[in-house]
Amino acid sequence: MRLFRFIKNLPQKHLLALSILSAVFYNSWILGYFLNRSQINNAYFSVLQIPGRPYYLLYIILDVICGLLIILIGLYLLKTIKLDKKTIIYYLGFGLFIILDAIYPISNQCSTTISKCGYSLRQIFSYHDVLGIIMFTLIFLILKNISKIARRHHNVLYRNIIKYNFYLYILSLISLVASVPFDLFTDITQAVVIILTSATISITPLVIILDKKMNLN
């Protein structure tokens, strides 16, 4: 297929640029502070994608593009690298679930504040929330795997950056869960989780490519 031929011939520097670009698109919530400021104060950033909201299609499209770029990168890694297949599959899965998460918006019940969203089983097991939990889990698994991969690298600073990104991600998830019942600092905790997720999106291809080069030497 032409797509797979194109993917396989993609220069690695372009691949890394695409991974950074996908991370930028994943941070579309930042636009909310300029375009929808009143709607995201003390609310989930996902409310920006509720149909009927101003610019909701923009936020959905940016997430879909992000997911497609991650899938493209994942397919390249899958076709060209024999090691770390499990991590690559998690990465591909994350790209797919970003798209699905954008297609199934958060409940309109959550449109004002996080407390209005509620904590019923119906809400927790809604499409959007389940997809979000799967995405958090995939990032956790990716970070766990690339932390192990990075241990093989000789550069201590590089190893520590990957390792502490993993620890910070776990702490940020705990902080987000703890902040939700009290509606306190949720803007900050959401932002930290998304930024660390974005860092993972951008560094995972680099870690896998560097690991391949080390194994070739």
Rosetta blueprint (number, residue, H / E / L):
1 M L
2 R H
3 L H
4 F H
5 R H
6 F H
7 I H
8 K H
9 N L
10 L L
11 P L
12 Q H
13 K H
14 H H
15 L H
16 L H
17 A H
18 L H
19 S H
20 I H
21 L H
22 S H
23 A H
24 V H
25 F H
26 Y H
27 N L
28 S L
29 W H
30 I H
31 L H
32 G H
33 Y H
34 F H
35 L H
36 N L
37 R H
38 S H
39 Q H
40 I H
41 N L
42 N L
43 A L
44 Y L
45 F H
46 S H
47 V H
48 L H
49 Q H
50 I L
51 P L
52 G L
53 R L
54 P L
55 Y L
56 Y H
57 L H
58 L H
59 Y H
60 I H
61 I H
62 L H
63 D H
64 V H
65 I H
66 C H
67 G H
68 L H
69 L H
70 I H
71 I H
72 L H
73 I H
74 G H
75 L H
76 Y H
77 L H
78 L H
79 K H
80 T H
81 I L
82 K L
83 L L
84 D L
85 K H
86 K H
87 T H
88 I H
89 I H
90 Y H
91 Y H
92 L H
93 G H
94 F H
95 G H
96 L H
97 F H
98 I H
99 I H
100 L H
101 D H
102 A H
103 I H
104 Y L
105 P L
106 I L
107 S L
108 N H
109 Q H
110 C H
111 S L
112 T L
113 T L
114 I H
115 S H
116 K H
117 C H
118 G L
119 Y L
120 S L
121 L H
122 R H
123 Q H
124 I H
125 F L
126 S L
127 Y H
128 H H
129 D H
130 V H
131 L H
132 G H
133 I H
134 I H
135 M H
136 F H
137 T H
138 L H
139 I H
140 F H
141 L H
142 I H
143 L H
144 K H
145 N H
146 I H
147 S H
148 K H
149 I H
150 A H
151 R L
152 R L
153 H L
154 H L
155 N L
156 V H
157 L H
158 Y H
159 R H
160 N H
161 I H
162 I H
163 K H
164 Y H
165 N H
166 F H
167 Y H
168 L H
169 Y H
170 I H
171 L H
172 S H
173 L H
174 I H
175 S H
176 L H
177 V H
178 A H
179 S H
180 V H
181 P H
182 F H
183 D L
184 L L
185 F L
186 T H
187 D H
188 I H
189 T H
190 Q H
191 A H
192 V H
193 V H
194 I H
195 I H
196 L H
197 T H
198 S H
199 A H
200 T H
201 I H
202 S H
203 I H
204 T H
205 P H
206 L H
207 V H
208 I H
209 I H
210 L H
211 D H
212 K H
213 K H
214 M H
215 N H
216 L H
217 N L
